[in-house]
């Protein structure tokens, strides 16, 4: 993981520059819907986080040591993977989303690659808490009980079963977005109330890079009884072909309107803040050990979980 020694300035600068990127994302969300006289919904806010990785890249490059290389990749896609489990029918649902967005950090020391990840479900409100309505209690059950689930979509994952071990690190969590103040908080469910836990996202993301939030992913030796590593691998195998295909099609610049249907898009930002091409995407994913099946069929729906993938590596010398 990135260490305190590889931050060239005070850690508070790391947090402040992350806050700037999140604030930029918040403004993007409102700018994309203002002309329609609409208030952004969860998909707009998630898309705008993905859209702001150029800002995130520049900010983090400024505070990390010159010995650290960084690449940031983002893909926005909505409404998949879907999951189901025994007992979900009591909530009047057949399946629910696993989450809205995955943050995944790979750090390459030259000898080993360490990985940390967290999956978040976005909720928007005007207060520091969110009362879960009836139609969202199935996902609340998933995020509180961590039942064994199976994927119902996309086709590449359908019917695979997974069991994420429940523990204090809460790798499945809520992101509570205050659409008035612009504050983004990590939030934990308390019965039917989601309340922020005083961890703002501008602190959560640097702590992810330090390996102090989210859950570690071990591709070589996954721990017995916990399928977290397999879940992250599942998501990466879906994200890779989507990212590759969207970048290859040039869908890195876009205009979004209001409403629930948003265009899928992807982008890759390198050390110098330049948008990468499809070969860069292939290279990035191969370096982090992902060999996803490329989506050759143009009719294949672009369904997957949004993701922001950060790769840091230590330069020689």
N, C-alpha and C positions, 0 to 999 in steps of 0.2 A: 504494500500500500504506500501511498504518498505519506511522508512523515513530516513532523514539525520542522525538521532540519532542511527539508526541501522547499519550504516556503520562504521566499527571499525577504518578505516583510512580516509585520506582525500578523498573527492569525486573525485579528479583527479586520484587517484589510481584506483577507480572504472572504470573510463573511460579508463585508460591505460591498465588495465587487459582485458577489453572487446576488445580493439584494438588488443591485442595479439591473442585472440581467432579468430578474424576476419582475421588477417594476416595468422594464421594457416590454416583457411578455404581456403584462396586464394592459398596458397602453395599446399594444397590437390588437388584443382581443376587442377592446372597445372601438378602436379605429375601424376594424373589419365589419362591425355591425352598426356603427353610428349612422351611416347613410340610409339604413333601413329603419332607423328609429327603434332599434331593438336592444335589449340588454343581453350580453353574452351568456350562453349556457355552458354547461360543463365541456362539451366538445370544443367550443370556441376557445375556452381557456386552455385546454390541453393542447390543441393545435398551436396556440400562440406560444406555449412553452417550447414546443418543438421548433417553432419558427424563430426563436430567439437564441439559437445555439451559436450564431456568429458572435453575438454580444458576450455570451458565456465563454466562448473560446478566447476572445481577446482579453477578457477580464482575468481568467485563470492563467493565461500565458504571462500576464503582467506580474502576478504575485508568486508564481512557481519559479523555482530555481532554473537557470539556463540549462542545467544538467537534465531537466525533465522535458521530454517530448510529449505532446498532447494532441490527440485527435478526438473530435466529437462528431458522432453520427446521430441523426434523428430521423425517425419516420413517424408520420401521423397516419393512423388507420383506426377505425372505430368499430365497436360492437362485436369483437371476437378476440380471443377464444371464448366460447360459451361452455359452462360446466353444469353438471347435474349430480345429485347425490341422493341417497336414501333419506326420505323425509322431506324433500323439497316441496312435494305436492301440498303439504299443509299450509304453505304460504301462497298457494294458488299459482305457482310457477312450474314450468317444465325445465327451465334452465336460466342461468344468469351469466353475465360477464365475469371473467376472472378478475378483471381490473381495467382501469383506463390507461395507465401508463407504467412502464417499467423503466427504472433507472439502474443501469448496470455498469460497474467500473472494473476494468481490467488493468492491472499494473504488472508490467514486465520488467523484472530485475535483471534480465539477461540469463538467468539460470532457471527461474520459475516464474509462473504467472499466477498472481493472486487475484481473486475475483470476489466482488461484493455486490449484492443486488437488493432491491426493494421494489415491490409492486404496490401501486397506489390507486385508489378509487377516488375521483374528485367529487366533491359536493360543494355547492355554492349557496351562500346565504348572507344575511346581513348582521348576524350575531356571532358570538364565539362558540356557539353550539348549533347542532342541527338535529331536529327531531325526525327520526326515520319514519316515513309514511308506510302504510301497509304494503304498498306495491314494491317496496325496496327491502322488506324484512328478510327475504330469502338470502340476499347477499350479506345482510347483517349476520345471519346465521353462519354463513361461510367464513366471515371475518372474525367471529367470536369463538366458534366451536372447532374450526379447522377439520371438518369431516373428510373422510375419504371421498374423492369425487372422480368423475369421469368426464372427459371432454365430449361435447356433442357437436362442436365445430371448432376449427375448419376441418375439411376432409382429411388433411394430413395427420391430425391428432385424434380424430373421432374414435371414441370407445377406449382410449388409453386411460388407465386409472392411476391416480396419484394420491399420496397421503403426505401432507406437509405437517411436520411435527410442531405442535403448539408450544411456544416458550415465550419468555419475556421480551425477546428481540422483535416480535411482531413483524415478520417480513411482509405480511399483507396488512396494509394500513389505509386509513382515509387521509386525504388531503383536503382540508377545509379552506375554501376560498371565500374571503369576505369581499363581496363585490362593491362595497362602499369604501372601505379603508385600503383595499388592495393587499391586505395581509394574507399570506399563504402559510397555513400551519399543518404540521403533522397532527393527526387527531386519532383518538382511541374511542371505541364504542363503550358506553356504559348503559347496559340494558338497551333501551330504544333511543338513547340520546348519544350523539356523537359530539364529543367535547374536545377542543384542542388541548394539547398537553404541553403548552408553552415552548414547543420546539418549532420555530419558524423555519420555513423551507430554506432560507438563506444560510441557516446553520446546519440543517439536515444534509444538504448536498456536500458541503466541505467535509462533514463528518463521515459521509459515505466514502469519500476519497481517502480518508484516514483509516477506514475500516472500523469505525465506531458506531455506525448505524446500519440498518439492514441486516442481512445474514450472509455469511461467507458461503461461497459456492466452490465445491471441490470436484472438478471433473474427473480427476484421476482416481480418487478414493472417496466416493460419496458415502456419507455416514449411513449406517444401517438404520432403518426405521424412519428416515426422513427423506422424502422425495423432492426437497427444495432444489437440489442440483438438477434433477431431471426436469422439473418445471421450467427452470431458467433455460435449460438446453432446448426444451420444447419451444419456448417463446423465441429464442434466437434462430432456430431452424425455420420458423415462420417469418420472422422479421427480415432475414437475409435476402430471400428471393424477392420480397416486396421492395426492399430498399434498392437492390440491384436493378430491378425492373423499372422502378419509378425514375431513378437517376438516369438509366439508359434512355428512357423516353423523354428526358429533359424536364421532368416535372419537379423542378426545384424552385421555380418561381411561379407564383400563383396569386390569384385573387379569391378571397373567400367572401361569401355573402352570409346573411343571417339564416337561421333555421337549423334543422337537425342534420341535413345532408351537406357534408363538407367534402371537398376534393381531397383525395389521398395525395400525399407528397412526401418526398424524402430529400435529405441533403447530407453531405459529408463536408466537414470543415477541417482543413489541415492546420499545421503549426502556424502558417502565415495568414490564416483566415480566408484562404481561397476555397471555393466550392470545388469538390473533387468530382471526377467522372466515374463511370461504372467500373472501370478497372481499379480505381482507388477503393471503391466499395468492396470489390472482390478481395483486394489485397488486405484491407483492414480486417475483414471477417476471417480470412485464412490465417492471419496472425493471431487471432484470438481463438483459433481452433474450431471454427464453425464451417461446416461443409453443407450448407443448405441446398436443397434441390431448386434449381432456377425455374421460375415460372415461365415456361415457354408458351403456354396456351393463353392467348390474349383474352379469352373469354373467362378465365379463372377470376373470381371476384377478389378484389383487393381488401380482404378482411384480415385483420390481425390486431394485436395490441400496439398502441403507440409506444415508442421506446426512445430513450436518450441513452446512447452508449458512449462511454468515455474510455479511451485507451491512453494510459500514460506509460512511458518507458524511460529507462535511465540510460543516458548517453554514455558511451565509453569515454574514459578519461575524465 
